[in-house]
Amino acid sequence: MVYTIHLERRAERDLRQLPQDIIRRIDVVLRQLASNPRPAGAVKLSGRTESGWRVRVGDYRILYRIEESRVEVYRIKHRRDAYRH
């Protein structure tokens, strides 16, 4: 099954603020999430107002939810800022 990747506005904003080399690495991972939204190393988040999944890309985190045939990316942040509200 192939999933559609959707970036929420704030995730798009997060992505635009990153260096080009990091954007390229994140793009590769986002394409992989389209075919497997629960890759090795993905962690299910719990106890948060926005629950979902997390995957690491170096020092950055992609936070997302899986909804039917869609992967909803809601944040792309540095690890020190990823879980702050």
PDB file with SEQRES, HELIX, SHEET and CRYST1 records, atoms N, CA, C and O in Angstrom:
SEQRES   1 A   85  MET VAL TYR THR ILE HIS LEU GLU ARG ARG ALA GLU ARG          
SEQRES   2 A   85  ASP LEU ARG GLN LEU PRO GLN ASP ILE ILE ARG ARG ILE          
SEQRES   3 A   85  ASP VAL VAL LEU ARG GLN LEU ALA SER ASN PRO ARG PRO          
SEQRES   4 A   85  ALA GLY ALA VAL LYS LEU SER GLY ARG THR GLU SER GLY          
SEQRES   5 A   85  TRP ARG VAL ARG VAL GLY ASP TYR ARG ILE LEU TYR ARG          
SEQRES   6 A   85  ILE GLU GLU SER ARG VAL GLU VAL TYR ARG ILE LYS HIS          
SEQRES   7 A   85  ARG ARG ASP ALA TYR ARG HIS                                  
HELIX    1 AA1 ARG A    9  ARG A   16  1                                   8    
HELIX    2 AA2 GLN A   20  SER A   35  1                                  16    
SHEET    1 AA1 5 THR A   4  LEU A   7  0                                        
SHEET    2 AA1 5 ARG A  70  HIS A  78  1                                        
SHEET    3 AA1 5 TYR A  60  GLU A  67 -1                                        
SHEET    4 AA1 5 GLY A  52  VAL A  57 -1                                        
SHEET    5 AA1 5 VAL A  43  LEU A  45 -1                                        
CRYST1    1.000    1.000    1.000  90.00  90.00  90.00 P 1           1          
ATOM      1  N   MET A   1       0.839  -1.178   0.000  1.00  0.00           N  
ATOM      2  CA  MET A   1       0.000   0.000   0.000  1.00  0.00           C  
ATOM      3  C   MET A   1       0.890   1.250   0.000  1.00  0.00           C  
ATOM      4  O   MET A   1       1.872   1.318   0.740  1.00  0.00           O  
ATOM      5  N   VAL A   2       0.547   2.218  -0.819  1.00  0.00           N  
ATOM      6  CA  VAL A   2       1.293   3.473  -0.887  1.00  0.00           C  
ATOM      7  C   VAL A   2       0.486   4.548  -0.163  1.00  0.00           C  
ATOM      8  O   VAL A   2      -0.700   4.740  -0.431  1.00  0.00           O  
ATOM      9  N   TYR A   3       1.145   5.238   0.750  1.00  0.00           N  
ATOM     10  CA  TYR A   3       0.511   6.300   1.525  1.00  0.00           C  
ATOM     11  C   TYR A   3       0.799   7.656   0.888  1.00  0.00           C  
ATOM     12  O   TYR A   3       1.855   7.862   0.291  1.00  0.00           O  
ATOM     13  N   THR A   4      -0.147   8.571   1.021  1.00  0.00           N  
ATOM     14  CA  THR A   4       0.046   9.942   0.584  1.00  0.00           C  
ATOM     15  C   THR A   4       0.688  10.708   1.732  1.00  0.00           C  
ATOM     16  O   THR A   4       0.252  10.594   2.878  1.00  0.00           O  
ATOM     17  N   ILE A   5       1.720  11.486   1.432  1.00  0.00           N  
ATOM     18  CA  ILE A   5       2.385  12.299   2.448  1.00  0.00           C  
ATOM     19  C   ILE A   5       1.789  13.702   2.399  1.00  0.00           C  
ATOM     20  O   ILE A   5       1.760  14.332   1.342  1.00  0.00           O  
ATOM     21  N   HIS A   6       1.316  14.185   3.537  1.00  0.00           N  
ATOM     22  CA  HIS A   6       0.763  15.536   3.631  1.00  0.00           C  
ATOM     23  C   HIS A   6       1.487  16.294   4.734  1.00  0.00           C  
ATOM     24  O   HIS A   6       1.530  15.842   5.878  1.00  0.00           O  
ATOM     25  N   LEU A   7       2.056  17.447   4.392  1.00  0.00           N  
ATOM     26  CA  LEU A   7       2.718  18.292   5.382  1.00  0.00           C  
ATOM     27  C   LEU A   7       1.765  19.391   5.809  1.00  0.00           C  
ATOM     28  O   LEU A   7       1.260  20.141   4.973  1.00  0.00           O  
ATOM     29  N   GLU A   8       1.518  19.489   7.103  1.00  0.00           N  
ATOM     30  CA  GLU A   8       0.715  20.596   7.610  1.00  0.00           C  
ATOM     31  C   GLU A   8       1.514  21.879   7.431  1.00  0.00           C  
ATOM     32  O   GLU A   8       2.729  21.832   7.237  1.00  0.00           O  
ATOM     33  N   ARG A   9       0.841  23.023   7.495  1.00  0.00           N  
ATOM     34  CA  ARG A   9       1.507  24.313   7.275  1.00  0.00           C  
ATOM     35  C   ARG A   9       2.711  24.534   8.174  1.00  0.00           C  
ATOM     36  O   ARG A   9       3.757  24.998   7.721  1.00  0.00           O  
ATOM     37  N   ARG A  10       2.561  24.202   9.441  1.00  0.00           N  
ATOM     38  CA  ARG A  10       3.685  24.434  10.348  1.00  0.00           C  
ATOM     39  C   ARG A  10       4.850  23.511  10.036  1.00  0.00           C  
ATOM     40  O   ARG A  10       5.999  23.889  10.260  1.00  0.00           O  
ATOM     41  N   ALA A  11       4.592  22.315   9.528  1.00  0.00           N  
ATOM     42  CA  ALA A  11       5.683  21.417   9.110  1.00  0.00           C  
ATOM     43  C   ALA A  11       6.375  21.973   7.868  1.00  0.00           C  
ATOM     44  O   ALA A  11       7.598  21.889   7.755  1.00  0.00           O  
ATOM     45  N   GLU A  12       5.612  22.535   6.944  1.00  0.00           N  
ATOM     46  CA  GLU A  12       6.193  23.178   5.767  1.00  0.00           C  
ATOM     47  C   GLU A  12       7.078  24.350   6.191  1.00  0.00           C  
ATOM     48  O   GLU A  12       8.176  24.532   5.664  1.00  0.00           O  
ATOM     49  N   ARG A  13       6.598  25.129   7.133  1.00  0.00           N  
ATOM     50  CA  ARG A  13       7.360  26.264   7.663  1.00  0.00           C  
ATOM     51  C   ARG A  13       8.642  25.786   8.331  1.00  0.00           C  
ATOM     52  O   ARG A  13       9.710  26.362   8.125  1.00  0.00           O  
ATOM     53  N   ASP A  14       8.531  24.729   9.132  1.00  0.00           N  
ATOM     54  CA  ASP A  14       9.714  24.146   9.773  1.00  0.00           C  
ATOM     55  C   ASP A  14      10.744  23.736   8.721  1.00  0.00           C  
ATOM     56  O   ASP A  14      11.936  24.008   8.867  1.00  0.00           O  
ATOM     57  N   LEU A  15      10.279  23.088   7.675  1.00  0.00           N  
ATOM     58  CA  LEU A  15      11.156  22.569   6.631  1.00  0.00           C  
ATOM     59  C   LEU A  15      11.869  23.692   5.886  1.00  0.00           C  
ATOM     60  O   LEU A  15      13.060  23.578   5.596  1.00  0.00           O  
ATOM     61  N   ARG A  16      11.167  24.759   5.577  1.00  0.00           N  
ATOM     62  CA  ARG A  16      11.764  25.885   4.839  1.00  0.00           C  
ATOM     63  C   ARG A  16      12.892  26.554   5.611  1.00  0.00           C  
ATOM     64  O   ARG A  16      13.766  27.170   5.001  1.00  0.00           O  
ATOM     65  N   GLN A  17      12.897  26.450   6.922  1.00  0.00           N  
ATOM     66  CA  GLN A  17      13.900  27.116   7.749  1.00  0.00           C  
ATOM     67  C   GLN A  17      15.181  26.289   7.913  1.00  0.00           C  
ATOM     68  O   GLN A  17      16.141  26.762   8.521  1.00  0.00           O  
ATOM     69  N   LEU A  18      15.208  25.082   7.387  1.00  0.00           N  
ATOM     70  CA  LEU A  18      16.354  24.197   7.571  1.00  0.00           C  
ATOM     71  C   LEU A  18      17.382  24.369   6.453  1.00  0.00           C  
ATOM     72  O   LEU A  18      17.043  24.833   5.365  1.00  0.00           O  
ATOM     73  N   PRO A  19      18.635  23.997   6.717  1.00  0.00           N  
ATOM     74  CA  PRO A  19      19.673  24.019   5.677  1.00  0.00           C  
ATOM     75  C   PRO A  19      19.354  23.009   4.561  1.00  0.00           C  
ATOM     76  O   PRO A  19      18.686  22.003   4.798  1.00  0.00           O  
ATOM     77  N   GLN A  20      19.837  23.291   3.355  1.00  0.00           N  
ATOM     78  CA  GLN A  20      19.531  22.454   2.184  1.00  0.00           C  
ATOM     79  C   GLN A  20      19.944  20.999   2.364  1.00  0.00           C  
ATOM     80  O   GLN A  20      19.212  20.103   1.943  1.00  0.00           O  
ATOM     81  N   ASP A  21      21.093  20.741   2.976  1.00  0.00           N  
ATOM     82  CA  ASP A  21      21.531  19.350   3.129  1.00  0.00           C  
ATOM     83  C   ASP A  21      20.583  18.565   4.038  1.00  0.00           C  
ATOM     84  O   ASP A  21      20.343  17.379   3.810  1.00  0.00           O  
ATOM     85  N   ILE A  22      20.053  19.215   5.053  1.00  0.00           N  
ATOM     86  CA  ILE A  22      19.087  18.555   5.960  1.00  0.00           C  
ATOM     87  C   ILE A  22      17.766  18.336   5.224  1.00  0.00           C  
ATOM     88  O   ILE A  22      17.131  17.293   5.386  1.00  0.00           O  
ATOM     89  N   ILE A  23      17.352  19.313   4.419  1.00  0.00           N  
ATOM     90  CA  ILE A  23      16.104  19.173   3.651  1.00  0.00           C  
ATOM     91  C   ILE A  23      16.196  17.959   2.732  1.00  0.00           C  
ATOM     92  O   ILE A  23      15.235  17.198   2.621  1.00  0.00           O  
ATOM     93  N   ARG A  24      17.327  17.769   2.076  1.00  0.00           N  
ATOM     94  CA  ARG A  24      17.488  16.613   1.183  1.00  0.00           C  
ATOM     95  C   ARG A  24      17.373  15.294   1.960  1.00  0.00           C  
ATOM     96  O   ARG A  24      16.737  14.348   1.495  1.00  0.00           O  
ATOM     97  N   ARG A  25      17.992  15.240   3.142  1.00  0.00           N  
ATOM     98  CA  ARG A  25      17.923  14.018   3.957  1.00  0.00           C  
ATOM     99  C   ARG A  25      16.494  13.749   4.423  1.00  0.00           C  
ATOM    100  O   ARG A  25      16.042  12.605   4.420  1.00  0.00           O  
ATOM    101  N   ILE A  26      15.790  14.799   4.820  1.00  0.00           N  
ATOM    102  CA  ILE A  26      14.403  14.653   5.275  1.00  0.00           C  
ATOM    103  C   ILE A  26      13.511  14.229   4.114  1.00  0.00           C  
ATOM    104  O   ILE A  26      12.600  13.422   4.297  1.00  0.00           O  
ATOM    105  N   ASP A  27      13.766  14.766   2.919  1.00  0.00           N  
ATOM    106  CA  ASP A  27      12.988  14.403   1.737  1.00  0.00           C  
ATOM    107  C   ASP A  27      13.085  12.903   1.458  1.00  0.00           C  
ATOM    108  O   ASP A  27      12.091  12.266   1.109  1.00  0.00           O  
ATOM    109  N   VAL A  28      14.279  12.348   1.611  1.00  0.00           N  
ATOM    110  CA  VAL A  28      14.469  10.908   1.397  1.00  0.00           C  
ATOM    111  C   VAL A  28      13.611  10.114   2.385  1.00  0.00           C  
ATOM    112  O   VAL A  28      12.948   9.151   2.000  1.00  0.00           O  
ATOM    113  N   VAL A  29      13.625  10.514   3.646  1.00  0.00           N  
ATOM    114  CA  VAL A  29      12.855   9.805   4.673  1.00  0.00           C  
ATOM    115  C   VAL A  29      11.360   9.959   4.418  1.00  0.00           C  
ATOM    116  O   VAL A  29      10.609   8.997   4.584  1.00  0.00           O  
ATOM    117  N   LEU A  30      10.911  11.146   4.018  1.00  0.00           N  
ATOM    118  CA  LEU A  30       9.488  11.343   3.724  1.00  0.00           C  
ATOM    119  C   LEU A  30       9.035  10.431   2.587  1.00  0.00           C  
ATOM    120  O   LEU A  30       7.942   9.869   2.644  1.00  0.00           O  
ATOM    121  N   ARG A  31       9.859  10.280   1.561  1.00  0.00           N  
ATOM    122  CA  ARG A  31       9.514   9.375   0.451  1.00  0.00           C  
ATOM    123  C   ARG A  31       9.434   7.922   0.936  1.00  0.00           C  
ATOM    124  O   ARG A  31       8.586   7.158   0.475  1.00  0.00           O  
ATOM    125  N   GLN A  32      10.310   7.549   1.860  1.00  0.00           N  
ATOM    126  CA  GLN A  32      10.268   6.191   2.409  1.00  0.00           C  
ATOM    127  C   GLN A  32       9.017   5.965   3.252  1.00  0.00           C  
ATOM    128  O   GLN A  32       8.470   4.863   3.277  1.00  0.00           O  
ATOM    129  N   LEU A  33       8.559   7.026   3.951  1.00  0.00           N  
ATOM    130  CA  LEU A  33       7.340   6.901   4.762  1.00  0.00           C  
ATOM    131  C   LEU A  33       6.122   6.619   3.893  1.00  0.00           C  
ATOM    132  O   LEU A  33       5.148   6.029   4.362  1.00  0.00           O  
ATOM    133  N   ALA A  34       6.169   7.035   2.632  1.00  0.00           N  
ATOM    134  CA  ALA A  34       5.039   6.789   1.724  1.00  0.00           C  
ATOM    135  C   ALA A  34       4.829   5.291   1.500  1.00  0.00           C  
ATOM    136  O   ALA A  34       3.700   4.846   1.296  1.00  0.00           O  
ATOM    137  N   SER A  35       5.899   4.524   1.538  1.00  0.00           N  
ATOM    138  CA  SER A  35       5.737   3.084   1.339  1.00  0.00           C  
ATOM    139  C   SER A  35       5.709   2.298   2.650  1.00  0.00           C  
ATOM    140  O   SER A  35       5.164   1.196   2.710  1.00  0.00           O  
ATOM    141  N   ASN A  36       6.304   2.877   3.702  1.00  0.00           N  
ATOM    142  CA  ASN A  36       6.319   2.199   5.001  1.00  0.00           C  
ATOM    143  C   ASN A  36       6.264   3.249   6.112  1.00  0.00           C  
ATOM    144  O   ASN A  36       7.306   3.779   6.496  1.00  0.00           O  
ATOM    145  N   PRO A  37       5.083   3.560   6.634  1.00  0.00           N  
ATOM    146  CA  PRO A  37       4.976   4.606   7.649  1.00  0.00           C  
ATOM    147  C   PRO A  37       5.453   4.192   9.043  1.00  0.00           C  
ATOM    148  O   PRO A  37       5.482   5.015   9.958  1.00  0.00           O  
ATOM    149  N   ARG A  38       5.821   2.942   9.204  1.00  0.00           N  
ATOM    150  CA  ARG A  38       6.359   2.471  10.490  1.00  0.00           C  
ATOM    151  C   ARG A  38       7.706   1.791  10.257  1.00  0.00           C  
ATOM    152  O   ARG A  38       7.839   0.589  10.488  1.00  0.00           O  
ATOM    153  N   PRO A  39       8.716   2.554   9.799  1.00  0.00           N  
ATOM    154  CA  PRO A  39      10.014   1.941   9.514  1.00  0.00           C  
ATOM    155  C   PRO A  39      10.746   1.555  10.793  1.00  0.00           C  
ATOM    156  O   PRO A  39      10.347   1.939  11.893  1.00  0.00           O  
ATOM    157  N   ALA A  40      11.810   0.798  10.634  1.00  0.00           N  
ATOM    158  CA  ALA A  40      12.656   0.464  11.780  1.00  0.00           C  
ATOM    159  C   ALA A  40      13.163   1.767  12.380  1.00  0.00           C  
ATOM    160  O   ALA A  40      13.622   2.649  11.654  1.00  0.00           O  
ATOM    161  N   GLY A  41      13.085   1.890  13.686  1.00  0.00           N  
ATOM    162  CA  GLY A  41      13.524   3.110  14.352  1.00  0.00           C  
ATOM    163  C   GLY A  41      12.405   4.097  14.622  1.00  0.00           C  
ATOM    164  O   GLY A  41      12.603   5.047  15.379  1.00  0.00           O  
ATOM    165  N   ALA A  42      11.239   3.905  14.030  1.00  0.00           N  
ATOM    166  CA  ALA A  42      10.099   4.788  14.306  1.00  0.00           C  
ATOM    167  C   ALA A  42       9.572   4.466  15.701  1.00  0.00           C  
ATOM    168  O   ALA A  42       9.533   3.307  16.114  1.00  0.00           O  
ATOM    169  N   VAL A  43       9.174   5.501  16.410  1.00  0.00           N  
ATOM    170  CA  VAL A  43       8.702   5.327  17.786  1.00  0.00           C  
ATOM    171  C   VAL A  43       7.294   5.878  17.905  1.00  0.00           C  
ATOM    172  O   VAL A  43       7.012   6.984  17.444  1.00  0.00           O  
ATOM    173  N   LYS A  44       6.415   5.112  18.520  1.00  0.00           N  
ATOM    174  CA  LYS A  44       5.048   5.568  18.794  1.00  0.00           C  
ATOM    175  C   LYS A  44       5.095   6.514  19.971  1.00  0.00           C  
ATOM    176  O   LYS A  44       5.620   6.165  21.028  1.00  0.00           O  
ATOM    177  N   LEU A  45       4.551   7.715  19.802  1.00  0.00           N  
ATOM    178  CA  LEU A  45       4.511   8.702  20.869  1.00  0.00           C  
ATOM    179  C   LEU A  45       3.237   8.510  21.687  1.00  0.00           C  
ATOM    180  O   LEU A  45       2.188   8.151  21.150  1.00  0.00           O  
ATOM    181  N   SER A  46       3.341   8.750  22.978  1.00  0.00           N  
ATOM    182  CA  SER A  46       2.157   8.642  23.827  1.00  0.00           C  
ATOM    183  C   SER A  46       2.225   9.687  24.924  1.00  0.00           C  
ATOM    184  O   SER A  46       3.299  10.204  25.229  1.00  0.00           O  
ATOM    185  N   GLY A  47       1.087   9.999  25.515  1.00  0.00           N  
ATOM    186  CA  GLY A  47       1.055  10.946  26.615  1.00  0.00           C  
ATOM    187  C   GLY A  47       1.168  12.388  26.178  1.00  0.00           C  
ATOM    188  O   GLY A  47       1.445  13.255  27.006  1.00  0.00           O  
ATOM    189  N   ARG A  48       0.968  12.665  24.944  1.00  0.00           N  
ATOM    190  CA  ARG A  48       1.059  14.021  24.390  1.00  0.00           C  
ATOM    191  C   ARG A  48      -0.315  14.449  23.899  1.00  0.00           C  
ATOM    192  O   ARG A  48      -1.180  13.620  23.618  1.00  0.00           O  
ATOM    193  N   THR A  49      -0.495  15.751  23.803  1.00  0.00           N  
ATOM    194  CA  THR A  49      -1.752  16.240  23.236  1.00  0.00           C  
ATOM    195  C   THR A  49      -1.847  15.867  21.763  1.00  0.00           C  
ATOM    196  O   THR A  49      -2.937  15.601  21.257  1.00  0.00           O  
ATOM    197  N   GLU A  50      -0.699  15.846  21.067  1.00  0.00           N  
ATOM    198  CA  GLU A  50      -0.673  15.403  19.678  1.00  0.00           C  
ATOM    199  C   GLU A  50       0.102  14.102  19.623  1.00  0.00           C  
ATOM    200  O   GLU A  50       1.327  14.109  19.500  1.00  0.00           O  
ATOM    201  N   SER A  51      -0.599  12.994  19.712  1.00  0.00           N  
ATOM    202  CA  SER A  51       0.080  11.709  19.674  1.00  0.00           C  
ATOM    203  C   SER A  51       0.345  11.329  18.223  1.00  0.00           C  
ATOM    204  O   SER A  51      -0.224  11.917  17.304  1.00  0.00           O  
ATOM    205  N   GLY A  52       1.188  10.371  18.033  1.00  0.00           N  
ATOM    206  CA  GLY A  52       1.519   9.929  16.690  1.00  0.00           C  
ATOM    207  C   GLY A  52       2.811   9.157  16.700  1.00  0.00           C  
ATOM    208  O   GLY A  52       3.067   8.366  17.607  1.00  0.00           O  
ATOM    209  N   TRP A  53       3.628   9.386  15.689  1.00  0.00           N  
ATOM    210  CA  TRP A  53       4.886   8.676  15.515  1.00  0.00           C  
ATOM    211  C   TRP A  53       6.020   9.664  15.362  1.00  0.00           C  
ATOM    212  O   TRP A  53       5.817  10.835  15.039  1.00  0.00           O  
ATOM    213  N   ARG A  54       7.235   9.159  15.604  1.00  0.00           N  
ATOM    214  CA  ARG A  54       8.432   9.971  15.452  1.00  0.00           C  
ATOM    215  C   ARG A  54       9.484   9.154  14.740  1.00  0.00           C  
ATOM    216  O   ARG A  54       9.685   7.977  15.039  1.00  0.00           O  
ATOM    217  N   VAL A  55      10.160   9.795  13.787  1.00  0.00           N  
ATOM    218  CA  VAL A  55      11.295   9.163  13.127  1.00  0.00           C  
ATOM    219  C   VAL A  55      12.465  10.146  13.156  1.00  0.00           C  
ATOM    220  O   VAL A  55      12.277  11.349  12.976  1.00  0.00           O  
ATOM    221  N   ARG A  56      13.660   9.632  13.383  1.00  0.00           N  
ATOM    222  CA  ARG A  56      14.861  10.458  13.494  1.00  0.00           C  
ATOM    223  C   ARG A  56      15.529  10.632  12.144  1.00  0.00           C  
ATOM    224  O   ARG A  56      15.589   9.708  11.333  1.00  0.00           O  
ATOM    225  N   VAL A  57      16.034  11.847  11.922  1.00  0.00           N  
ATOM    226  CA  VAL A  57      16.880  12.143  10.766  1.00  0.00           C  
ATOM    227  C   VAL A  57      18.042  12.957  11.334  1.00  0.00           C  
ATOM    228  O   VAL A  57      17.977  14.185  11.387  1.00  0.00           O  
ATOM    229  N   GLY A  58      19.089  12.278  11.753  1.00  0.00           N  
ATOM    230  CA  GLY A  58      20.195  12.956  12.425  1.00  0.00           C  
ATOM    231  C   GLY A  58      19.711  13.601  13.712  1.00  0.00           C  
ATOM    232  O   GLY A  58      19.137  12.925  14.566  1.00  0.00           O  
ATOM    233  N   ASP A  59      19.937  14.911  13.862  1.00  0.00           N  
ATOM    234  CA  ASP A  59      19.491  15.645  15.044  1.00  0.00           C  
ATOM    235  C   ASP A  59      18.059  16.159  14.914  1.00  0.00           C  
ATOM    236  O   ASP A  59      17.564  16.838  15.813  1.00  0.00           O  
ATOM    237  N   TYR A  60      17.397  15.845  13.818  1.00  0.00           N  
ATOM    238  CA  TYR A  60      16.041  16.332  13.574  1.00  0.00           C  
ATOM    239  C   TYR A  60      15.026  15.216  13.741  1.00  0.00           C  
ATOM    240  O   TYR A  60      15.349  14.036  13.600  1.00  0.00           O  
ATOM    241  N   ARG A  61      13.795  15.604  14.042  1.00  0.00           N  
ATOM    242  CA  ARG A  61      12.710  14.656  14.240  1.00  0.00           C  
ATOM    243  C   ARG A  61      11.550  15.002  13.318  1.00  0.00           C  
ATOM    244  O   ARG A  61      11.176  16.168  13.186  1.00  0.00           O  
ATOM    245  N   ILE A  62      10.990  13.993  12.688  1.00  0.00           N  
ATOM    246  CA  ILE A  62       9.771  14.150  11.898  1.00  0.00           C  
ATOM    247  C   ILE A  62       8.652  13.570  12.750  1.00  0.00           C  
ATOM    248  O   ILE A  62       8.664  12.383  13.074  1.00  0.00           O  
ATOM    249  N   LEU A  63       7.690  14.406  13.112  1.00  0.00           N  
ATOM    250  CA  LEU A  63       6.548  13.975  13.929  1.00  0.00           C  
ATOM    251  C   LEU A  63       5.339  13.866  13.010  1.00  0.00           C  
ATOM    252  O   LEU A  63       5.033  14.793  12.260  1.00  0.00           O  
ATOM    253  N   TYR A  64       4.649  12.721  13.073  1.00  0.00           N  
ATOM    254  CA  TYR A  64       3.552  12.492  12.135  1.00  0.00           C  
ATOM    255  C   TYR A  64       2.500  11.555  12.716  1.00  0.00           C  
ATOM    256  O   TYR A  64       2.723  10.849  13.699  1.00  0.00           O  
ATOM    257  N   ARG A  65       1.343  11.584  12.060  1.00  0.00           N  
ATOM    258  CA  ARG A  65       0.232  10.689  12.373  1.00  0.00           C  
ATOM    259  C   ARG A  65      -0.067   9.845  11.136  1.00  0.00           C  
ATOM    260  O   ARG A  65       0.140  10.289  10.007  1.00  0.00           O  
ATOM    261  N   ILE A  66      -0.549   8.646  11.355  1.00  0.00           N  
ATOM    262  CA  ILE A  66      -0.956   7.771  10.255  1.00  0.00           C  
ATOM    263  C   ILE A  66      -2.470   7.703  10.262  1.00  0.00           C  
ATOM    264  O   ILE A  66      -3.074   7.252  11.236  1.00  0.00           O  
ATOM    265  N   GLU A  67      -3.078   8.149   9.184  1.00  0.00           N  
ATOM    266  CA  GLU A  67      -4.538   8.172   9.074  1.00  0.00           C  
ATOM    267  C   GLU A  67      -4.952   7.493   7.774  1.00  0.00           C  
ATOM    268  O   GLU A  67      -4.750   8.037   6.688  1.00  0.00           O  
ATOM    269  N   GLU A  68      -5.525   6.313   7.891  1.00  0.00           N  
ATOM    270  CA  GLU A  68      -5.972   5.512   6.752  1.00  0.00           C  
ATOM    271  C   GLU A  68      -4.868   5.379   5.716  1.00  0.00           C  
ATOM    272  O   GLU A  68      -3.895   4.671   5.975  1.00  0.00           O  
ATOM    273  N   SER A  69      -4.963   6.017   4.564  1.00  0.00           N  
ATOM    274  CA  SER A  69      -3.941   5.888   3.519  1.00  0.00           C  
ATOM    275  C   SER A  69      -3.102   7.154   3.409  1.00  0.00           C  
ATOM    276  O   SER A  69      -2.615   7.495   2.331  1.00  0.00           O  
ATOM    277  N   ARG A  70      -2.938   7.846   4.531  1.00  0.00           N  
ATOM    278  CA  ARG A  70      -2.267   9.141   4.520  1.00  0.00           C  
ATOM    279  C   ARG A  70      -1.323   9.270   5.714  1.00  0.00           C  
ATOM    280  O   ARG A  70      -1.653   8.850   6.823  1.00  0.00           O  
ATOM    281  N   VAL A  71      -0.155   9.849   5.480  1.00  0.00           N  
ATOM    282  CA  VAL A  71       0.785  10.176   6.544  1.00  0.00           C  
ATOM    283  C   VAL A  71       0.751  11.683   6.707  1.00  0.00           C  
ATOM    284  O   VAL A  71       1.118  12.424   5.795  1.00  0.00           O  
ATOM    285  N   GLU A  72       0.310  12.134   7.872  1.00  0.00           N  
ATOM    286  CA  GLU A  72       0.105  13.545   8.187  1.00  0.00           C  
ATOM    287  C   GLU A  72       1.294  14.043   9.010  1.00  0.00           C  
ATOM    288  O   GLU A  72       1.375  13.758  10.204  1.00  0.00           O  
ATOM    289  N   VAL A  73       2.221  14.786   8.388  1.00  0.00           N  
ATOM    290  CA  VAL A  73       3.407  15.298   9.082  1.00  0.00           C  
ATOM    291  C   VAL A  73       3.033  16.624   9.733  1.00  0.00           C  
ATOM    292  O   VAL A  73       2.632  17.561   9.044  1.00  0.00           O  
ATOM    293  N   TYR A  74       3.161  16.710  11.068  1.00  0.00           N  
ATOM    294  CA  TYR A  74       2.757  17.942  11.739  1.00  0.00           C  
ATOM    295  C   TYR A  74       3.919  18.771  12.274  1.00  0.00           C  
ATOM    296  O   TYR A  74       3.725  19.949  12.576  1.00  0.00           O  
ATOM    297  N   ARG A  75       5.112  18.209  12.402  1.00  0.00           N  
ATOM    298  CA  ARG A  75       6.282  18.999  12.817  1.00  0.00           C  
ATOM    299  C   ARG A  75       7.549  18.360  12.256  1.00  0.00           C  
ATOM    300  O   ARG A  75       7.637  17.143  12.100  1.00  0.00           O  
ATOM    301  N   ILE A  76       8.520  19.212  11.959  1.00  0.00           N  
ATOM    302  CA  ILE A  76       9.872  18.780  11.615  1.00  0.00           C  
ATOM    303  C   ILE A  76      10.780  19.725  12.390  1.00  0.00           C  
ATOM    304  O   ILE A  76      10.948  20.883  12.010  1.00  0.00           O  
ATOM    305  N   LYS A  77      11.363  19.231  13.470  1.00  0.00           N  
ATOM    306  CA  LYS A  77      12.103  20.102  14.385  1.00  0.00           C  
ATOM    307  C   LYS A  77      13.411  19.459  14.825  1.00  0.00           C  
ATOM    308  O   LYS A  77      13.595  18.245  14.730  1.00  0.00           O  
ATOM    309  N   HIS A  78      14.312  20.307  15.307  1.00  0.00           N  
ATOM    310  CA  HIS A  78      15.544  19.828  15.932  1.00  0.00           C  
ATOM    311  C   HIS A  78      15.148  19.073  17.202  1.00  0.00           C  
ATOM    312  O   HIS A  78      14.135  19.394  17.824  1.00  0.00           O  
ATOM    313  N   ARG A  79      15.924  18.097  17.576  1.00  0.00           N  
ATOM    314  CA  ARG A  79      15.556  17.252  18.717  1.00  0.00           C  
ATOM    315  C   ARG A  79      15.357  18.036  20.007  1.00  0.00           C  
ATOM    316  O   ARG A  79      14.543  17.636  20.839  1.00  0.00           O  
ATOM    317  N   ARG A  80      16.070  19.136  20.199  1.00  0.00           N  
ATOM    318  CA  ARG A  80      15.921  19.908  21.442  1.00  0.00           C  
ATOM    319  C   ARG A  80      14.590  20.659  21.482  1.00  0.00           C  
ATOM    320  O   ARG A  80      14.122  21.023  22.560  1.00  0.00           O  
ATOM    321  N   ASP A  81      13.974  20.894  20.317  1.00  0.00           N  
ATOM    322  CA  ASP A  81      12.718  21.657  20.246  1.00  0.00           C  
ATOM    323  C   ASP A  81      11.510  20.814  19.865  1.00  0.00           C  
ATOM    324  O   ASP A  81      10.383  21.306  19.924  1.00  0.00           O  
ATOM    325  N   ALA A  82      11.710  19.578  19.481  1.00  0.00           N  
ATOM    326  CA  ALA A  82      10.648  18.768  18.876  1.00  0.00           C  
ATOM    327  C   ALA A  82       9.452  18.517  19.784  1.00  0.00           C  
ATOM    328  O   ALA A  82       8.324  18.428  19.300  1.00  0.00           O  
ATOM    329  N   TYR A  83       9.673  18.402  21.080  1.00  0.00           N  
ATOM    330  CA  TYR A  83       8.592  18.000  21.965  1.00  0.00           C  
ATOM    331  C   TYR A  83       8.068  19.121  22.844  1.00  0.00           C  
ATOM    332  O   TYR A  83       7.247  18.880  23.728  1.00  0.00           O  
ATOM    333  N   ARG A  84       8.521  20.318  22.619  1.00  0.00           N  
ATOM    334  CA  ARG A  84       8.026  21.475  23.387  1.00  0.00           C  
ATOM    335  C   ARG A  84       6.721  21.960  22.796  1.00  0.00           C  
ATOM    336  O   ARG A  84       6.498  21.872  21.588  1.00  0.00           O  
ATOM    337  N   HIS A  85       5.862  22.472  23.661  1.00  0.00           N  
ATOM    338  CA  HIS A  85       4.573  23.013  23.187  1.00  0.00           C  
ATOM    339  C   HIS A  85       4.503  24.481  23.485  1.00  0.00           C  
ATOM    340  O   HIS A  85       3.505  25.129  23.169  1.00  0.00           O  
TER     341      HIS A  85                                                      
END                                                                             
